[in-house]
Amino acid sequence: MTATLVRTEMVVCAEEDGSLYGFLPALPGAASDGRDLTELRERVAEAAQAMIGSLRRHGEPLPDFDLVPSAALLEGERVVE
């Protein structure tokens, strides 16, 4: 099996306790939390790999990853990059 590099948009939200929550809109179910952006990216990437593996095992189509790569921290309605 060959690895495929995928870039997509990740939405990141700051929680009240200071942790971060992130998810991939293009891949429902690929979500996680982390203490900082580095940990969050690693955990969301792991969740995405697990979701893609599950889709492949069950013969489901993969989502279209035609999104611009970005990671933004949402503070209320303001976006901080």
N, C-alpha and C positions, 0 to 999 in steps of 0.2 A: 504494500500500500504506500502511496506517495503522500506527502504532506502538502497541504494547500495553504498559502498565506492569504488571509482575508483581512481587509481593512473595512471597518464600518463605524458608524456613529455610536458613541456611548453617552447616555444621559447620566449625569452624576448629581446627586442631591445631598446636601449637608443635613445630617440628623441633629436633633437637639443636644445629644450627648457629645457632639463633636466628631462622631464617626461619619463615614460616607456610605451611601447606597448608590449602586449603579446598575443599569440595565441596558441591553441592546434592543432598540426598537425593531430592528430587522430580524431578530431571533427571539420570539416570545419564550420565556422561561430561562433565558440566559441573564441571570441577575445575581448579585451578591452584595456583601458589605465589606468594609475594611477600615482600618484605623487611619490610613492615609491613601493618597492617590496611587502610589506604587503597589501597595497591598491590594487595593481595590481592582486595579487593572489585572493583576495576576489571578485573582479569584474570579473575576468576570470571564477572563480568558479560559480558565478551567471549566467554568459552567458552560461556556459556548462550545468547547470541545466535547463535553459530555452530551449536550443537546444534539450537535451535529452527528456524533457517533450513534446516538439513539435513532435519529431520523434515518441514517444509512442502514442500520440493522433492521429497521421496520419497513424499508423500501419507500419511505416518504420522500417527497421532493425537498431539496434544500431551498431556503429562501434566496431571494435576489439581493445581493450585497452591493448594490450600486449607490451607496451612500458616501458622502464626503467624510473622511476621517476627522474626528474632533473629540475633545473631551472638555466638557464645560461644567463648572460648579454653579449650581442654581441656588441663589439666595432670594427666596421669595419669588418675585417676578424678574429680578435682575440676573443677568448671566455674566459670570466672571470667567474669563479664559486664562 
